[in-house]
């Protein structure tokens, strides 16, 4: 079957994510994950694309089974003749905003990255400036605190791809700053796990995010081998950037999709203090932090003996 051949090709190319179109239930995701785990030598995350009305009744189980979700609004509102035969029913135009928001909120609650795609700057396929309505649409997605916004035709086939990306970046940056000042988009985050290990990580990250906001920290530094700590921090949506340091390249690449996370690959030494000093120097050279900045430092590094060493510190950049 061609679909499985395509998956095999993606695995052979060492990809970090595989997206599945027109997902209608969690079974599709679970089957694909099982197939990938039996063939891949690394973690490959599965992104579900919500593109038809058939997804809506099962949206809860789809989000839970997926590693991330994309709201593909272009197909959500496509006319029937534009859709493939297996696509299912289209979503009524007036329901698209509520479906989008439901997916974003569910993903945020479960700590899954969510991408909003299609028609963000549709007019810029032909024209060098967007409409005011398109700018307002981007602002609404950013206020919902989605992890990523994705251009399609604007950058793939449009006449002004660079301008489209610059407009998207400038609008998103401006609205994110407003959200931080206005505390907009905050939601109640449910407990994700009853396992003691996971509960400690959740509480530690929520405390670190709260402290960073209350103290006006310039950044949160997270040292993590598996990426879980950075993912928990991203779920909390702190006001400051999250600088995540990991010794695994594949983890660094996956963390790029998480909200507010700027990941770096770093070979960890045995001395935690030296690791911190090295990252301070690295980010100072890049002008991402400055001497005197207050930062929150969070670590859940696991030594070779398997003992989890967790810590949270308030530091000033030397």
N, C-alpha and C positions, 0 to 999 in steps of 0.2 A: 504494500500500500504506500502511495506516495508520501502521505503525511509522516509515516514512521521513517521513511528514507530521509525526509527533510530534517527530522529530529536527529537522526544519526549524523547527518552532515553538520548540524549545529554543534553537536557534542564533539565531533572531530575538530571543529574550528576553535574549541576551547572557549565558548561563549560564557557570559555570566548570567544571562537571562534568556528565557524562551517565552514568547507571548503566544497565547492561544485565542483565536478569534471565535466570536459567537458562542461563548460558554453559557450553557443552560443549566448545568448542575455541577455539584462538587465531584461527581464520579469521573468526569473528564480530567479534572485536575489531579485527582488521586491516582488514576491510571497512568497519566503522563509522568508524575513524580516517581512512581514505582519503576517505570520503564527507564527513566533517566538514572535513578540510583543503581540500577543493575548494570549500567553501561559506562557511566561517567566516573572519572577518577577524582573529580572535584565537585563542589556544591554548585549546582545550577538552579537559580530561582525561577519559578514559574509565575508569569504575569497573566492574569485573566483579563480579557477584553470584554467589557460589558457593552454590547452593541445591539441588543434586541429586547423586546418586551418580555420574551420568554425567560430572560435572566432575572427579572424583578422578583417573582415569587420566591426564588431560591437565593436571593442576594446574600443573605446571612451565611448560609453554608458555603457559598462560593468564596466570599471574603475570608472565611475561617480556613478553608482548604488552601487558598492561594498564598504565595509569598508576597504578592502585590497585585494591584488592580489598575486597569486603565479604563477610564470613561471615554469611549470612542464616540464622541457626539455626532460625527459626520454620518456614521451608519445608523445611529439611533433615530435620525430624522430623514434618512434616505427614502426616496419613493420606492414602492415595491419593485418596479422594473429594474432599479439599480442594484437590488440586493441579490446575492447568490441564493440558489434554491433552498439551501439548508439554513439560511439565516434566521428565519422565524419572523414573527410579527414586529412591525416597527412601533416605536413608542410615540404616542401622540405628542405633538409639539409642546403643548402646555404642560406636559408631565416631565419634560427633559430636565428643567431646573431642580425639581424635587428629587428625581432619581439621582442626579449628579450629587446633590447635597447629602442624600442618604448614604451613597457609596463612600463619599469623603469622610463623613462622620464615623461610619462603621470601621473604616480602615484606620482612622486615627485612634479609635478606642482600642483596637486590637494591635496597634503598633505595626501595621502593614503599610508600606509606601503606596501612595495613590497618585496616578498621573491623570491629568485632564487634557484631552487632545481634541484637535479638529476645530476649524472655523474660528480660531482665536483672532486671527488677523486676515481673514479671507480676502478682503479688498486689496491687500498688499500683494496679492498675486499679480495684479495689474497696475496698481497705483503706488506711489512712493510714500504716501501717508495713510494712516488708518482712519476709520470713522470713529467718532466719539463713542458710539455704542460699543464698538469693539474694545476700546480702552476700558470702558466701564465693565465689560464682560471679564476682561483679564483681572481687573481689580476685585471683582466678586469672587473669582476662583482663589486669588491670593488671600482674601479675607476669610475664606473657608479653611485656610491653612493646608491646602493640598501640597504634596511633596514636590511635584514637578508639573510644568506646563510644556506641552509638546506641539511644535509647529509641524504641519504636514506639507500641503501643496505650497505654502508660502516660502518655505526654504528648499523644497525638493524641485519645484518647477516654476516658481515665481520669478518675476522680473527684478525683484529687489530683496533677495534673501538676506543680505547683510543688514539692510535697514530693518527688516522684519525682526531679526534676532535682537538688534539694538533696542527697538521699541519695546519688545517683550521684556528685555532685561531692565530697562529704565523704569517702565511702569511697575513691574513687580518689585523692584528695589524701593521705589517710593512708597508703595502701599504697604510693604512689609514694615517699613519704618513707622508708618502711621499706626499699624496694628500693634506694634510694641508700645507706642506712646499711649494708645487708647485702650490697651488690654482687650482688643477685639479678637473674637474667635476662640475663646477659652471654653473648653467642654469638660464635663465630668469624666474622668478616666477610670474604668472599672478595673478590678483586680484581674490579672491575666492568668495567674497560676496559684495553686495551693501548695506546690512543692516548696519546701523551706529555702532551697538554694535560689529559686526564681523569685520568691517573695523578698529575700534580702536585696537582690539586685534591683527589683522594682522600687523598693522603699529608698534605697540609697540614691538612685537616680532622681526620684521625685524630690528628695531632700536637697540634692545638689542643685537641681533646677530652681527650687524655691530660694535657696541661699543666694544663688547667682543673681536672681531677679531682685531680691531684697537689698543686696549689697551693691547692686549696679556693677557687677563683675564685667570685665572686658571680654572674658571667654571662659569656657569650660574645657579643660584638658582631660581627655579620656584615654587610658592605656588599656587596650583590649586585644586579646589574641583571636577571639571568635567573632567579635563585632557586636555581641549581644548588648553590652553596656552602652555603646554608642546608639544602638537602635532604641533602647529604653529611654535614653536622654532625648533623642529626636521626638519620640512620642509625647514628651512633656512640653515641647515647643517653648524652650527658654528664650528670653529676650536677647541673649548674646550668642555668638557663634560657638559651635562645638568642634573643637579640633581633636580628631580621633587618630591615635597612633596604634598601628598594628604591625606585627612582623610577617604577615601573610599578604602577598600581593593580591590574591583573589578576594580576600576580605576587603582590602582597600578599594578595589574596583566596585564591589557591590555597595559599599557604603556611600558611594557618590550619589546614589538615588535617594538617600534618606534626607529628610528636611533638616536644613541648618547644619549639616555635617560636612566638614572639610577634612577628608582623610589623608593620612600620610603613612608611608611604609617606613618602619624603623626597626632595626635589629636591636632587640632588648638585651641589656646587660644584666648581670646578677644584682647590681646595686640599683635599687629604685631611685635613689637620690640622683645618681648620675644620669639616669634616663630622663628625669625631669630637667636637669641642667642642660642636657643636649637639646631637648625640645624647645626650651626657652631660647637658646642661641639660634636654633633653626628658624623659629618664627620671628625673632628680632631681625635677623638678616633679611627676611622677606617683608618687614614692616607690617606684620600682622598683629604683633603686640609690641609694647614699648616699655622701657624701664619705668618701674613704679606702678604699672597696671596691676590691679587686683584680679586674680584668677582663681577659679575653683578647680582643684586637681582631683581626679577620680580614677581609681585603678581596680581592676579585678583580675590581674595577671595570675595565671596558673603555672607554678613551677613544674619541673619534670616529675616531682614526686606526687603531683596531683592535688596538693594542698592549695586551697583557694585563699589568696591574700587580698583582702579588700581594704581600701582606705579612701578617705575623703579629707582633703586639706584646703585651707584658705592660704594662698600664697601671694606675694608681690613679686613681679618680674624684676630680677636684679638689673 
